[in-house]
């Protein structure tokens, strides 16, 4: 059973299009995240949701909008795709934490490789 | 932004050699230090999480130590095997979760 799954695995699209990446976790975790792996292979956090509420929103363009219909899902919608959006996007989840910022181990999905042409 | 740095950036060792690498982080506002193992074309896999100064964790041939006062953690691999080849990421959590850029380890058979 896949703990954290992402779809699609690969996404090739034209500049200007709108696309969504889906993430689902079956671990019963409360907190979910989206990361972008940049050209230098560096993982940068984009968003974090705890129990469907946004708790971390790093400086990302407004074209990126996360949506959490329930605790098990955190989808990433991207409007007006640009060339610079090409990257690998990772979803992750972590169990509940007593701290305001979740310090627990994160479990990562397999990544979605986005290529904008 | 929390500056988490890892060194060296890459490392090649012979099978059977032991090796270690470093993760350094600001010691102020520290909550936890995480180590992940990341194989090419896969997702990062958690190895250890440490919170207390002096913590030591071990998993098979891999172990880690933590010094929160001076802001560093070491990861050790004893008797490296080709299957240990991967990128090893550390992440420090202060107000948020910040990853280092990783140490890429290649074990030569």
HADDOCK unambig.tbl for C-alpha pairs under 7 A between the chains (distance, minus, plus):
assign (segid A and resid 42 and name CA) (segid B and resid 101 and name CA) 5.28 0.50 0.50
assign (segid A and resid 43 and name CA) (segid B and resid 99 and name CA) 6.29 0.50 0.50
assign (segid A and resid 101 and name CA) (segid B and resid 95 and name CA) 6.31 0.50 0.50
assign (segid A and resid 101 and name CA) (segid B and resid 96 and name CA) 6.27 0.50 0.50
assign (segid A and resid 103 and name CA) (segid B and resid 32 and name CA) 6.38 0.50 0.50
assign (segid A and resid 103 and name CA) (segid B and resid 93 and name CA) 6.48 0.50 0.50
assign (segid A and resid 105 and name CA) (segid B and resid 46 and name CA) 6.71 0.50 0.50
assign (segid A and resid 105 and name CA) (segid B and resid 49 and name CA) 6.79 0.50 0.50
assign (segid A and resid 107 and name CA) (segid B and resid 45 and name CA) 6.97 0.50 0.50
assign (segid A and resid 108 and name CA) (segid B and resid 43 and name CA) 5.81 0.50 0.50
assign (segid A and resid 108 and name CA) (segid B and resid 44 and name CA) 6.09 0.50 0.50
assign (segid A and resid 109 and name CA) (segid B and resid 43 and name CA) 6.06 0.50 0.50
assign (segid A and resid 110 and name CA) (segid B and resid 42 and name CA) 5.85 0.50 0.50
assign (segid A and resid 110 and name CA) (segid B and resid 43 and name CA) 4.91 0.50 0.50
assign (segid A and resid 111 and name CA) (segid B and resid 43 and name CA) 6.74 0.50 0.50
